[in-house]
Amino acid sequence: MRKLLYFHASWCKPCKFVEKEFLSKVEAVHPDKIERVDAENEAVRAEKHRVDKLPTTLILDDENEIFRRVGGLDIEEAIEILNDNG
């Protein structure tokens, strides 16, 4: 199953913008496939996924990364990738 991981931090202004303008729209279509990950509170997980810039959005198919974006997010592209379950 595909899922979107959104790595952010509470102090990150670009993260708040991306969450409000982009992520919320993807979440409206796929609420069960979105997971927000606080990169500071879950540093080991961020390191595991090689996240070194915020915000970072990953889409995983099972545990395999199939999409990575730093910064803004193309809403239609993300929804299309999440729609395609293989």
PDB file with SEQRES, HELIX, SHEET and CRYST1 records, atoms N, CA, C and O in Angstrom:
SEQRES   1 A   86  MET ARG LYS LEU LEU TYR PHE HIS ALA SER TRP CYS LYS          
SEQRES   2 A   86  PRO CYS LYS PHE VAL GLU LYS GLU PHE LEU SER LYS VAL          
SEQRES   3 A   86  GLU ALA VAL HIS PRO ASP LYS ILE GLU ARG VAL ASP ALA          
SEQRES   4 A   86  GLU ASN GLU ALA VAL ARG ALA GLU LYS HIS ARG VAL ASP          
SEQRES   5 A   86  LYS LEU PRO THR THR LEU ILE LEU ASP ASP GLU ASN GLU          
SEQRES   6 A   86  ILE PHE ARG ARG VAL GLY GLY LEU ASP ILE GLU GLU ALA          
SEQRES   7 A   86  ILE GLU ILE LEU ASN ASP ASN GLY                              
HELIX    1 AA1 LYS A   13  VAL A   18  1                                   6    
HELIX    2 AA2 GLU A   19  LEU A   23  3                                   5    
HELIX    3 AA3 SER A   24  VAL A   29  1                                   6    
HELIX    4 AA4 PRO A   31  LYS A   33  5                                   3    
HELIX    5 AA5 ALA A   43  LYS A   48  1                                   6    
HELIX    6 AA6 ILE A   75  ASN A   83  1                                   9    
SHEET    1 AA1 4 ILE A  34  ASP A  38  0                                        
SHEET    2 AA1 4 ARG A   2  HIS A   8  1                                        
SHEET    3 AA1 4 THR A  56  ASP A  61 -1                                        
SHEET    4 AA1 4 ASN A  64  VAL A  70 -1                                        
CRYST1    1.000    1.000    1.000  90.00  90.00  90.00 P 1           1          
ATOM      1  N   MET A   1       0.841  -1.188   0.000  1.00  0.00           N  
ATOM      2  CA  MET A   1       0.000   0.000   0.000  1.00  0.00           C  
ATOM      3  C   MET A   1       0.881   1.245   0.000  1.00  0.00           C  
ATOM      4  O   MET A   1       1.899   1.306   0.690  1.00  0.00           O  
ATOM      5  N   ARG A   2       0.478   2.214  -0.772  1.00  0.00           N  
ATOM      6  CA  ARG A   2       1.232   3.464  -0.837  1.00  0.00           C  
ATOM      7  C   ARG A   2       0.832   4.407   0.279  1.00  0.00           C  
ATOM      8  O   ARG A   2      -0.327   4.472   0.688  1.00  0.00           O  
ATOM      9  N   LYS A   3       1.843   5.146   0.766  1.00  0.00           N  
ATOM     10  CA  LYS A   3       1.570   6.159   1.783  1.00  0.00           C  
ATOM     11  C   LYS A   3       2.531   7.317   1.590  1.00  0.00           C  
ATOM     12  O   LYS A   3       3.635   7.160   1.069  1.00  0.00           O  
ATOM     13  N   LEU A   4       2.082   8.479   2.022  1.00  0.00           N  
ATOM     14  CA  LEU A   4       2.861   9.696   1.923  1.00  0.00           C  
ATOM     15  C   LEU A   4       3.380  10.054   3.308  1.00  0.00           C  
ATOM     16  O   LEU A   4       2.605  10.157   4.260  1.00  0.00           O  
ATOM     17  N   LEU A   5       4.682  10.242   3.419  1.00  0.00           N  
ATOM     18  CA  LEU A   5       5.300  10.695   4.661  1.00  0.00           C  
ATOM     19  C   LEU A   5       5.696  12.151   4.474  1.00  0.00           C  
ATOM     20  O   LEU A   5       6.400  12.495   3.524  1.00  0.00           O  
ATOM     21  N   TYR A   6       5.242  12.997   5.378  1.00  0.00           N  
ATOM     22  CA  TYR A   6       5.545  14.427   5.308  1.00  0.00           C  
ATOM     23  C   TYR A   6       6.433  14.778   6.499  1.00  0.00           C  
ATOM     24  O   TYR A   6       5.970  14.816   7.639  1.00  0.00           O  
ATOM     25  N   PHE A   7       7.710  15.034   6.225  1.00  0.00           N  
ATOM     26  CA  PHE A   7       8.673  15.381   7.264  1.00  0.00           C  
ATOM     27  C   PHE A   7       8.691  16.891   7.442  1.00  0.00           C  
ATOM     28  O   PHE A   7       8.858  17.643   6.482  1.00  0.00           O  
ATOM     29  N   HIS A   8       8.516  17.321   8.689  1.00  0.00           N  
ATOM     30  CA  HIS A   8       8.408  18.741   9.006  1.00  0.00           C  
ATOM     31  C   HIS A   8       8.983  18.999  10.387  1.00  0.00           C  
ATOM     32  O   HIS A   8       9.426  18.076  11.070  1.00  0.00           O  
ATOM     33  N   ALA A   9       8.972  20.264  10.792  1.00  0.00           N  
ATOM     34  CA  ALA A   9       9.345  20.654  12.158  1.00  0.00           C  
ATOM     35  C   ALA A   9       8.442  21.807  12.570  1.00  0.00           C  
ATOM     36  O   ALA A   9       7.987  22.579  11.726  1.00  0.00           O  
ATOM     37  N   SER A  10       8.188  21.922  13.851  1.00  0.00           N  
ATOM     38  CA  SER A  10       7.263  22.944  14.341  1.00  0.00           C  
ATOM     39  C   SER A  10       7.750  24.362  14.085  1.00  0.00           C  
ATOM     40  O   SER A  10       6.929  25.265  13.926  1.00  0.00           O  
ATOM     41  N   TRP A  11       9.049  24.586  14.039  1.00  0.00           N  
ATOM     42  CA  TRP A  11       9.616  25.921  13.835  1.00  0.00           C  
ATOM     43  C   TRP A  11       9.755  26.305  12.366  1.00  0.00           C  
ATOM     44  O   TRP A  11      10.104  27.446  12.064  1.00  0.00           O  
ATOM     45  N   CYS A  12       9.494  25.391  11.459  1.00  0.00           N  
ATOM     46  CA  CYS A  12       9.760  25.562  10.025  1.00  0.00           C  
ATOM     47  C   CYS A  12       8.599  26.285   9.325  1.00  0.00           C  
ATOM     48  O   CYS A  12       7.533  25.701   9.130  1.00  0.00           O  
ATOM     49  N   LYS A  13       8.804  27.544   8.951  1.00  0.00           N  
ATOM     50  CA  LYS A  13       7.750  28.312   8.274  1.00  0.00           C  
ATOM     51  C   LYS A  13       7.397  27.733   6.896  1.00  0.00           C  
ATOM     52  O   LYS A  13       6.213  27.646   6.570  1.00  0.00           O  
ATOM     53  N   PRO A  14       8.383  27.333   6.075  1.00  0.00           N  
ATOM     54  CA  PRO A  14       8.004  26.701   4.804  1.00  0.00           C  
ATOM     55  C   PRO A  14       7.174  25.429   5.009  1.00  0.00           C  
ATOM     56  O   PRO A  14       6.299  25.124   4.200  1.00  0.00           O  
ATOM     57  N   CYS A  15       7.444  24.695   6.077  1.00  0.00           N  
ATOM     58  CA  CYS A  15       6.672  23.474   6.363  1.00  0.00           C  
ATOM     59  C   CYS A  15       5.204  23.818   6.592  1.00  0.00           C  
ATOM     60  O   CYS A  15       4.312  23.137   6.087  1.00  0.00           O  
ATOM     61  N   LYS A  16       4.962  24.871   7.351  1.00  0.00           N  
ATOM     62  CA  LYS A  16       3.578  25.276   7.645  1.00  0.00           C  
ATOM     63  C   LYS A  16       2.868  25.701   6.360  1.00  0.00           C  
ATOM     64  O   LYS A  16       1.694  25.388   6.161  1.00  0.00           O  
ATOM     65  N   PHE A  17       3.587  26.417   5.489  1.00  0.00           N  
ATOM     66  CA  PHE A  17       3.005  26.841   4.219  1.00  0.00           C  
ATOM     67  C   PHE A  17       2.658  25.641   3.351  1.00  0.00           C  
ATOM     68  O   PHE A  17       1.545  25.549   2.834  1.00  0.00           O  
ATOM     69  N   VAL A  18       3.603  24.720   3.187  1.00  0.00           N  
ATOM     70  CA  VAL A  18       3.358  23.530   2.358  1.00  0.00           C  
ATOM     71  C   VAL A  18       2.211  22.715   2.924  1.00  0.00           C  
ATOM     72  O   VAL A  18       1.374  22.212   2.174  1.00  0.00           O  
ATOM     73  N   GLU A  19       2.168  22.581   4.237  1.00  0.00           N  
ATOM     74  CA  GLU A  19       1.095  21.806   4.863  1.00  0.00           C  
ATOM     75  C   GLU A  19      -0.266  22.434   4.572  1.00  0.00           C  
ATOM     76  O   GLU A  19      -1.222  21.733   4.239  1.00  0.00           O  
ATOM     77  N   LYS A  20      -0.348  23.749   4.697  1.00  0.00           N  
ATOM     78  CA  LYS A  20      -1.621  24.438   4.504  1.00  0.00           C  
ATOM     79  C   LYS A  20      -2.045  24.466   3.042  1.00  0.00           C  
ATOM     80  O   LYS A  20      -3.199  24.182   2.721  1.00  0.00           O  
ATOM     81  N   GLU A  21      -1.110  24.809   2.155  1.00  0.00           N  
ATOM     82  CA  GLU A  21      -1.443  25.029   0.747  1.00  0.00           C  
ATOM     83  C   GLU A  21      -1.489  23.758  -0.100  1.00  0.00           C  
ATOM     84  O   GLU A  21      -2.228  23.694  -1.082  1.00  0.00           O  
ATOM     85  N   PHE A  22      -0.713  22.758   0.270  1.00  0.00           N  
ATOM     86  CA  PHE A  22      -0.595  21.567  -0.582  1.00  0.00           C  
ATOM     87  C   PHE A  22      -1.042  20.289   0.121  1.00  0.00           C  
ATOM     88  O   PHE A  22      -1.945  19.593  -0.344  1.00  0.00           O  
ATOM     89  N   LEU A  23      -0.404  19.996   1.236  1.00  0.00           N  
ATOM     90  CA  LEU A  23      -0.645  18.716   1.902  1.00  0.00           C  
ATOM     91  C   LEU A  23      -2.105  18.549   2.308  1.00  0.00           C  
ATOM     92  O   LEU A  23      -2.655  17.455   2.180  1.00  0.00           O  
ATOM     93  N   SER A  24      -2.733  19.599   2.788  1.00  0.00           N  
ATOM     94  CA  SER A  24      -4.133  19.493   3.217  1.00  0.00           C  
ATOM     95  C   SER A  24      -5.041  19.095   2.053  1.00  0.00           C  
ATOM     96  O   SER A  24      -6.044  18.411   2.257  1.00  0.00           O  
ATOM     97  N   LYS A  25      -4.696  19.516   0.839  1.00  0.00           N  
ATOM     98  CA  LYS A  25      -5.509  19.170  -0.339  1.00  0.00           C  
ATOM     99  C   LYS A  25      -5.325  17.697  -0.726  1.00  0.00           C  
ATOM    100  O   LYS A  25      -6.278  17.039  -1.142  1.00  0.00           O  
ATOM    101  N   VAL A  26      -4.125  17.197  -0.590  1.00  0.00           N  
ATOM    102  CA  VAL A  26      -3.883  15.767  -0.853  1.00  0.00           C  
ATOM    103  C   VAL A  26      -4.582  14.939   0.227  1.00  0.00           C  
ATOM    104  O   VAL A  26      -5.181  13.902  -0.060  1.00  0.00           O  
ATOM    105  N   GLU A  27      -4.497  15.408   1.459  1.00  0.00           N  
ATOM    106  CA  GLU A  27      -5.113  14.693   2.576  1.00  0.00           C  
ATOM    107  C   GLU A  27      -6.635  14.627   2.440  1.00  0.00           C  
ATOM    108  O   GLU A  27      -7.251  13.668   2.904  1.00  0.00           O  
ATOM    109  N   ALA A  28      -7.243  15.626   1.816  1.00  0.00           N  
ATOM    110  CA  ALA A  28      -8.692  15.619   1.610  1.00  0.00           C  
ATOM    111  C   ALA A  28      -9.119  14.453   0.718  1.00  0.00           C  
ATOM    112  O   ALA A  28     -10.227  13.936   0.858  1.00  0.00           O  
ATOM    113  N   VAL A  29      -8.238  14.039  -0.200  1.00  0.00           N  
ATOM    114  CA  VAL A  29      -8.533  12.930  -1.115  1.00  0.00           C  
ATOM    115  C   VAL A  29      -8.108  11.593  -0.515  1.00  0.00           C  
ATOM    116  O   VAL A  29      -8.795  10.586  -0.689  1.00  0.00           O  
ATOM    117  N   HIS A  30      -6.982  11.581   0.189  1.00  0.00           N  
ATOM    118  CA  HIS A  30      -6.415  10.338   0.734  1.00  0.00           C  
ATOM    119  C   HIS A  30      -6.087  10.489   2.226  1.00  0.00           C  
ATOM    120  O   HIS A  30      -4.913  10.427   2.593  1.00  0.00           O  
ATOM    121  N   PRO A  31      -7.073  10.684   3.083  1.00  0.00           N  
ATOM    122  CA  PRO A  31      -6.771  10.923   4.503  1.00  0.00           C  
ATOM    123  C   PRO A  31      -6.073   9.750   5.191  1.00  0.00           C  
ATOM    124  O   PRO A  31      -5.329   9.953   6.151  1.00  0.00           O  
ATOM    125  N   ASP A  32      -6.303   8.547   4.719  1.00  0.00           N  
ATOM    126  CA  ASP A  32      -5.723   7.357   5.350  1.00  0.00           C  
ATOM    127  C   ASP A  32      -4.316   7.052   4.846  1.00  0.00           C  
ATOM    128  O   ASP A  32      -3.683   6.114   5.331  1.00  0.00           O  
ATOM    129  N   LYS A  33      -3.814   7.823   3.884  1.00  0.00           N  
ATOM    130  CA  LYS A  33      -2.499   7.547   3.310  1.00  0.00           C  
ATOM    131  C   LYS A  33      -1.457   8.611   3.638  1.00  0.00           C  
ATOM    132  O   LYS A  33      -0.360   8.595   3.080  1.00  0.00           O  
ATOM    133  N   ILE A  34      -1.790   9.535   4.537  1.00  0.00           N  
ATOM    134  CA  ILE A  34      -0.883  10.638   4.880  1.00  0.00           C  
ATOM    135  C   ILE A  34      -0.381  10.437   6.301  1.00  0.00           C  
ATOM    136  O   ILE A  34      -1.159  10.159   7.213  1.00  0.00           O  
ATOM    137  N   GLU A  35       0.922  10.579   6.478  1.00  0.00           N  
ATOM    138  CA  GLU A  35       1.507  10.513   7.816  1.00  0.00           C  
ATOM    139  C   GLU A  35       2.472  11.688   7.990  1.00  0.00           C  
ATOM    140  O   GLU A  35       3.427  11.846   7.230  1.00  0.00           O  
ATOM    141  N   ARG A  36       2.205  12.495   8.991  1.00  0.00           N  
ATOM    142  CA  ARG A  36       3.091  13.613   9.316  1.00  0.00           C  
ATOM    143  C   ARG A  36       4.168  13.118  10.273  1.00  0.00           C  
ATOM    144  O   ARG A  36       3.871  12.431  11.251  1.00  0.00           O  
ATOM    145  N   VAL A  37       5.418  13.469   9.986  1.00  0.00           N  
ATOM    146  CA  VAL A  37       6.540  13.019  10.809  1.00  0.00           C  
ATOM    147  C   VAL A  37       7.317  14.252  11.250  1.00  0.00           C  
ATOM    148  O   VAL A  37       7.898  14.956  10.424  1.00  0.00           O  
ATOM    149  N   ASP A  38       7.327  14.511  12.547  1.00  0.00           N  
ATOM    150  CA  ASP A  38       8.118  15.616  13.089  1.00  0.00           C  
ATOM    151  C   ASP A  38       9.580  15.172  13.077  1.00  0.00           C  
ATOM    152  O   ASP A  38       9.970  14.291  13.842  1.00  0.00           O  
ATOM    153  N   ALA A  39      10.376  15.775  12.220  1.00  0.00           N  
ATOM    154  CA  ALA A  39      11.763  15.346  12.013  1.00  0.00           C  
ATOM    155  C   ALA A  39      12.626  15.532  13.253  1.00  0.00           C  
ATOM    156  O   ALA A  39      13.625  14.830  13.413  1.00  0.00           O  
ATOM    157  N   GLU A  40      12.267  16.451  14.124  1.00  0.00           N  
ATOM    158  CA  GLU A  40      13.028  16.628  15.369  1.00  0.00           C  
ATOM    159  C   GLU A  40      12.674  15.553  16.386  1.00  0.00           C  
ATOM    160  O   GLU A  40      13.560  14.979  17.021  1.00  0.00           O  
ATOM    161  N   ASN A  41      11.398  15.281  16.542  1.00  0.00           N  
ATOM    162  CA  ASN A  41      10.962  14.271  17.509  1.00  0.00           C  
ATOM    163  C   ASN A  41      11.230  12.853  17.038  1.00  0.00           C  
ATOM    164  O   ASN A  41      11.352  11.937  17.851  1.00  0.00           O  
ATOM    165  N   GLU A  42      11.324  12.669  15.729  1.00  0.00           N  
ATOM    166  CA  GLU A  42      11.590  11.344  15.164  1.00  0.00           C  
ATOM    167  C   GLU A  42      12.847  11.403  14.292  1.00  0.00           C  
ATOM    168  O   GLU A  42      12.824  11.048  13.113  1.00  0.00           O  
ATOM    169  N   ALA A  43      13.943  11.863  14.903  1.00  0.00           N  
ATOM    170  CA  ALA A  43      15.200  12.068  14.185  1.00  0.00           C  
ATOM    171  C   ALA A  43      15.740  10.772  13.581  1.00  0.00           C  
ATOM    172  O   ALA A  43      16.294  10.792  12.482  1.00  0.00           O  
ATOM    173  N   VAL A  44      15.589   9.667  14.271  1.00  0.00           N  
ATOM    174  CA  VAL A  44      16.087   8.389  13.750  1.00  0.00           C  
ATOM    175  C   VAL A  44      15.338   8.014  12.472  1.00  0.00           C  
ATOM    176  O   VAL A  44      15.934   7.531  11.509  1.00  0.00           O  
ATOM    177  N   ARG A  45      14.042   8.238  12.477  1.00  0.00           N  
ATOM    178  CA  ARG A  45      13.235   7.936  11.293  1.00  0.00           C  
ATOM    179  C   ARG A  45      13.604   8.864  10.127  1.00  0.00           C  
ATOM    180  O   ARG A  45      13.690   8.424   8.980  1.00  0.00           O  
ATOM    181  N   ALA A  46      13.817  10.132  10.427  1.00  0.00           N  
ATOM    182  CA  ALA A  46      14.241  11.081   9.393  1.00  0.00           C  
ATOM    183  C   ALA A  46      15.590  10.655   8.813  1.00  0.00           C  
ATOM    184  O   ALA A  46      15.792  10.702   7.599  1.00  0.00           O  
ATOM    185  N   GLU A  47      16.492  10.250   9.668  1.00  0.00           N  
ATOM    186  CA  GLU A  47      17.809   9.802   9.209  1.00  0.00           C  
ATOM    187  C   GLU A  47      17.679   8.540   8.353  1.00  0.00           C  
ATOM    188  O   GLU A  47      18.352   8.409   7.330  1.00  0.00           O  
ATOM    189  N   LYS A  48      16.821   7.622   8.768  1.00  0.00           N  
ATOM    190  CA  LYS A  48      16.601   6.379   8.013  1.00  0.00           C  
ATOM    191  C   LYS A  48      16.186   6.684   6.575  1.00  0.00           C  
ATOM    192  O   LYS A  48      16.592   5.988   5.644  1.00  0.00           O  
ATOM    193  N   HIS A  49      15.375   7.725   6.401  1.00  0.00           N  
ATOM    194  CA  HIS A  49      14.874   8.096   5.078  1.00  0.00           C  
ATOM    195  C   HIS A  49      15.726   9.178   4.417  1.00  0.00           C  
ATOM    196  O   HIS A  49      15.335   9.745   3.397  1.00  0.00           O  
ATOM    197  N   ARG A  50      16.902   9.465   5.008  1.00  0.00           N  
ATOM    198  CA  ARG A  50      17.855  10.434   4.462  1.00  0.00           C  
ATOM    199  C   ARG A  50      17.240  11.817   4.273  1.00  0.00           C  
ATOM    200  O   ARG A  50      17.484  12.485   3.268  1.00  0.00           O  
ATOM    201  N   VAL A  51      16.453  12.232   5.238  1.00  0.00           N  
ATOM    202  CA  VAL A  51      15.840  13.559   5.183  1.00  0.00           C  
ATOM    203  C   VAL A  51      16.802  14.537   5.838  1.00  0.00           C  
ATOM    204  O   VAL A  51      17.088  14.438   7.031  1.00  0.00           O  
ATOM    205  N   ASP A  52      17.303  15.492   5.039  1.00  0.00           N  
ATOM    206  CA  ASP A  52      18.224  16.485   5.586  1.00  0.00           C  
ATOM    207  C   ASP A  52      17.766  17.918   5.313  1.00  0.00           C  
ATOM    208  O   ASP A  52      18.436  18.874   5.703  1.00  0.00           O  
ATOM    209  N   LYS A  53      16.624  18.062   4.642  1.00  0.00           N  
ATOM    210  CA  LYS A  53      16.026  19.377   4.402  1.00  0.00           C  
ATOM    211  C   LYS A  53      14.538  19.285   4.695  1.00  0.00           C  
ATOM    212  O   LYS A  53      13.918  18.236   4.523  1.00  0.00           O  
ATOM    213  N   LEU A  54      13.980  20.396   5.138  1.00  0.00           N  
ATOM    214  CA  LEU A  54      12.551  20.431   5.452  1.00  0.00           C  
ATOM    215  C   LEU A  54      11.886  21.548   4.653  1.00  0.00           C  
ATOM    216  O   LEU A  54      12.496  22.584   4.390  1.00  0.00           O  
ATOM    217  N   PRO A  55      10.641  21.328   4.276  1.00  0.00           N  
ATOM    218  CA  PRO A  55       9.888  20.080   4.375  1.00  0.00           C  
ATOM    219  C   PRO A  55      10.303  19.092   3.283  1.00  0.00           C  
ATOM    220  O   PRO A  55      10.727  19.487   2.197  1.00  0.00           O  
ATOM    221  N   THR A  56      10.172  17.814   3.590  1.00  0.00           N  
ATOM    222  CA  THR A  56      10.421  16.751   2.615  1.00  0.00           C  
ATOM    223  C   THR A  56       9.207  15.839   2.589  1.00  0.00           C  
ATOM    224  O   THR A  56       8.691  15.431   3.630  1.00  0.00           O  
ATOM    225  N   THR A  57       8.766  15.530   1.387  1.00  0.00           N  
ATOM    226  CA  THR A  57       7.643  14.629   1.187  1.00  0.00           C  
ATOM    227  C   THR A  57       8.142  13.380   0.469  1.00  0.00           C  
ATOM    228  O   THR A  57       8.812  13.467  -0.560  1.00  0.00           O  
ATOM    229  N   LEU A  58       7.812  12.234   1.019  1.00  0.00           N  
ATOM    230  CA  LEU A  58       8.141  10.948   0.406  1.00  0.00           C  
ATOM    231  C   LEU A  58       6.850  10.183   0.156  1.00  0.00           C  
ATOM    232  O   LEU A  58       5.900  10.280   0.933  1.00  0.00           O  
ATOM    233  N   ILE A  59       6.822   9.436  -0.914  1.00  0.00           N  
ATOM    234  CA  ILE A  59       5.745   8.470  -1.106  1.00  0.00           C  
ATOM    235  C   ILE A  59       6.407   7.110  -1.183  1.00  0.00           C  
ATOM    236  O   ILE A  59       7.322   6.880  -1.974  1.00  0.00           O  
ATOM    237  N   LEU A  60       5.919   6.217  -0.340  1.00  0.00           N  
ATOM    238  CA  LEU A  60       6.445   4.856  -0.278  1.00  0.00           C  
ATOM    239  C   LEU A  60       5.414   3.883  -0.829  1.00  0.00           C  
ATOM    240  O   LEU A  60       4.212   4.049  -0.623  1.00  0.00           O  
ATOM    241  N   ASP A  61       5.895   2.877  -1.526  1.00  0.00           N  
ATOM    242  CA  ASP A  61       5.071   1.749  -1.945  1.00  0.00           C  
ATOM    243  C   ASP A  61       5.571   0.591  -1.109  1.00  0.00           C  
ATOM    244  O   ASP A  61       6.660   0.069  -1.348  1.00  0.00           O  
ATOM    245  N   ASP A  62       4.786   0.190  -0.137  1.00  0.00           N  
ATOM    246  CA  ASP A  62       5.234  -0.656   0.955  1.00  0.00           C  
ATOM    247  C   ASP A  62       6.376   0.108   1.626  1.00  0.00           C  
ATOM    248  O   ASP A  62       6.116   1.165   2.200  1.00  0.00           O  
ATOM    249  N   GLU A  63       7.591  -0.350   1.590  1.00  0.00           N  
ATOM    250  CA  GLU A  63       8.687   0.403   2.207  1.00  0.00           C  
ATOM    251  C   GLU A  63       9.659   0.960   1.168  1.00  0.00           C  
ATOM    252  O   GLU A  63      10.711   1.490   1.524  1.00  0.00           O  
ATOM    253  N   ASN A  64       9.313   0.845  -0.106  1.00  0.00           N  
ATOM    254  CA  ASN A  64      10.185   1.326  -1.169  1.00  0.00           C  
ATOM    255  C   ASN A  64       9.819   2.746  -1.566  1.00  0.00           C  
ATOM    256  O   ASN A  64       8.668   3.032  -1.894  1.00  0.00           O  
ATOM    257  N   GLU A  65      10.804   3.632  -1.533  1.00  0.00           N  
ATOM    258  CA  GLU A  65      10.572   5.018  -1.909  1.00  0.00           C  
ATOM    259  C   GLU A  65      10.358   5.110  -3.419  1.00  0.00           C  
ATOM    260  O   GLU A  65      11.178   4.630  -4.202  1.00  0.00           O  
ATOM    261  N   ILE A  66       9.245   5.734  -3.819  1.00  0.00           N  
ATOM    262  CA  ILE A  66       8.969   5.911  -5.242  1.00  0.00           C  
ATOM    263  C   ILE A  66       8.861   7.379  -5.618  1.00  0.00           C  
ATOM    264  O   ILE A  66       8.755   7.699  -6.802  1.00  0.00           O  
ATOM    265  N   PHE A  67       8.885   8.285  -4.638  1.00  0.00           N  
ATOM    266  CA  PHE A  67       8.739   9.710  -4.891  1.00  0.00           C  
ATOM    267  C   PHE A  67       9.402  10.476  -3.759  1.00  0.00           C  
ATOM    268  O   PHE A  67       9.282  10.105  -2.592  1.00  0.00           O  
ATOM    269  N   ARG A  68      10.105  11.555  -4.113  1.00  0.00           N  
ATOM    270  CA  ARG A  68      10.723  12.422  -3.099  1.00  0.00           C  
ATOM    271  C   ARG A  68      10.648  13.851  -3.602  1.00  0.00           C  
ATOM    272  O   ARG A  68      10.969  14.130  -4.757  1.00  0.00           O  
ATOM    273  N   ARG A  69      10.224  14.754  -2.730  1.00  0.00           N  
ATOM    274  CA  ARG A  69      10.176  16.167  -3.082  1.00  0.00           C  
ATOM    275  C   ARG A  69      10.561  16.975  -1.858  1.00  0.00           C  
ATOM    276  O   ARG A  69      10.049  16.739  -0.763  1.00  0.00           O  
ATOM    277  N   VAL A  70      11.458  17.923  -2.041  1.00  0.00           N  
ATOM    278  CA  VAL A  70      11.829  18.872  -0.995  1.00  0.00           C  
ATOM    279  C   VAL A  70      11.145  20.180  -1.333  1.00  0.00           C  
ATOM    280  O   VAL A  70      11.217  20.649  -2.469  1.00  0.00           O  
ATOM    281  N   GLY A  71      10.475  20.776  -0.343  1.00  0.00           N  
ATOM    282  CA  GLY A  71       9.765  22.029  -0.594  1.00  0.00           C  
ATOM    283  C   GLY A  71       8.343  21.770  -1.032  1.00  0.00           C  
ATOM    284  O   GLY A  71       7.674  20.879  -0.509  1.00  0.00           O  
ATOM    285  N   GLY A  72       7.880  22.552  -1.995  1.00  0.00           N  
ATOM    286  CA  GLY A  72       6.502  22.470  -2.471  1.00  0.00           C  
ATOM    287  C   GLY A  72       6.137  21.106  -3.023  1.00  0.00           C  
ATOM    288  O   GLY A  72       6.996  20.255  -3.252  1.00  0.00           O  
ATOM    289  N   LEU A  73       4.859  20.922  -3.229  1.00  0.00           N  
ATOM    290  CA  LEU A  73       4.332  19.625  -3.639  1.00  0.00           C  
ATOM    291  C   LEU A  73       3.333  19.837  -4.764  1.00  0.00           C  
ATOM    292  O   LEU A  73       2.467  20.706  -4.666  1.00  0.00           O  
ATOM    293  N   ASP A  74       3.440  19.062  -5.823  1.00  0.00           N  
ATOM    294  CA  ASP A  74       2.461  19.091  -6.903  1.00  0.00           C  
ATOM    295  C   ASP A  74       1.274  18.233  -6.455  1.00  0.00           C  
ATOM    296  O   ASP A  74       1.374  17.009  -6.373  1.00  0.00           O  
ATOM    297  N   ILE A  75       0.171  18.885  -6.173  1.00  0.00           N  
ATOM    298  CA  ILE A  75      -0.999  18.209  -5.608  1.00  0.00           C  
ATOM    299  C   ILE A  75      -1.494  17.096  -6.524  1.00  0.00           C  
ATOM    300  O   ILE A  75      -1.692  15.964  -6.081  1.00  0.00           O  
ATOM    301  N   GLU A  76      -1.692  17.417  -7.799  1.00  0.00           N  
ATOM    302  CA  GLU A  76      -2.222  16.424  -8.743  1.00  0.00           C  
ATOM    303  C   GLU A  76      -1.282  15.234  -8.895  1.00  0.00           C  
ATOM    304  O   GLU A  76      -1.726  14.087  -8.955  1.00  0.00           O  
ATOM    305  N   GLU A  77       0.018  15.511  -8.956  1.00  0.00           N  
ATOM    306  CA  GLU A  77       0.988  14.426  -9.094  1.00  0.00           C  
ATOM    307  C   GLU A  77       0.950  13.501  -7.880  1.00  0.00           C  
ATOM    308  O   GLU A  77       0.945  12.278  -8.026  1.00  0.00           O  
ATOM    309  N   ALA A  78       0.922  14.086  -6.687  1.00  0.00           N  
ATOM    310  CA  ALA A  78       0.887  13.283  -5.463  1.00  0.00           C  
ATOM    311  C   ALA A  78      -0.387  12.433  -5.398  1.00  0.00           C  
ATOM    312  O   ALA A  78      -0.333  11.254  -5.050  1.00  0.00           O  
ATOM    313  N   ILE A  79      -1.525  13.037  -5.733  1.00  0.00           N  
ATOM    314  CA  ILE A  79      -2.792  12.296  -5.712  1.00  0.00           C  
ATOM    315  C   ILE A  79      -2.756  11.161  -6.723  1.00  0.00           C  
ATOM    316  O   ILE A  79      -3.202  10.052  -6.432  1.00  0.00           O  
ATOM    317  N   GLU A  80      -2.225  11.436  -7.910  1.00  0.00           N  
ATOM    318  CA  GLU A  80      -2.139  10.400  -8.953  1.00  0.00           C  
ATOM    319  C   GLU A  80      -1.265   9.226  -8.502  1.00  0.00           C  
ATOM    320  O   GLU A  80      -1.621   8.066  -8.711  1.00  0.00           O  
ATOM    321  N   ILE A  81      -0.123   9.532  -7.884  1.00  0.00           N  
ATOM    322  CA  ILE A  81       0.769   8.466  -7.420  1.00  0.00           C  
ATOM    323  C   ILE A  81       0.090   7.657  -6.317  1.00  0.00           C  
ATOM    324  O   ILE A  81       0.196   6.431  -6.295  1.00  0.00           O  
ATOM    325  N   LEU A  82      -0.605   8.333  -5.405  1.00  0.00           N  
ATOM    326  CA  LEU A  82      -1.299   7.613  -4.325  1.00  0.00           C  
ATOM    327  C   LEU A  82      -2.471   6.801  -4.862  1.00  0.00           C  
ATOM    328  O   LEU A  82      -2.799   5.758  -4.295  1.00  0.00           O  
ATOM    329  N   ASN A  83      -3.106   7.249  -5.937  1.00  0.00           N  
ATOM    330  CA  ASN A  83      -4.206   6.501  -6.554  1.00  0.00           C  
ATOM    331  C   ASN A  83      -3.735   5.197  -7.159  1.00  0.00           C  
ATOM    332  O   ASN A  83      -4.461   4.203  -7.138  1.00  0.00           O  
ATOM    333  N   ASP A  84      -2.528   5.190  -7.698  1.00  0.00           N  
ATOM    334  CA  ASP A  84      -1.981   4.023  -8.397  1.00  0.00           C  
ATOM    335  C   ASP A  84      -1.385   3.069  -7.376  1.00  0.00           C  
ATOM    336  O   ASP A  84      -0.293   3.299  -6.857  1.00  0.00           O  
ATOM    337  N   ASN A  85      -2.096   2.019  -7.099  1.00  0.00           N  
ATOM    338  CA  ASN A  85      -1.610   1.046  -6.102  1.00  0.00           C  
ATOM    339  C   ASN A  85      -0.902  -0.131  -6.737  1.00  0.00           C  
ATOM    340  O   ASN A  85      -0.957  -1.246  -6.218  1.00  0.00           O  
ATOM    341  N   GLY A  86      -0.244   0.105  -7.844  1.00  0.00           N  
ATOM    342  CA  GLY A  86       0.560  -0.940  -8.453  1.00  0.00           C  
ATOM    343  C   GLY A  86      -0.120  -1.569  -9.593  1.00  0.00           C  
ATOM    344  O   GLY A  86       0.431  -2.475 -10.218  1.00  0.00           O  
TER     345      GLY A  86                                                      
END                                                                             
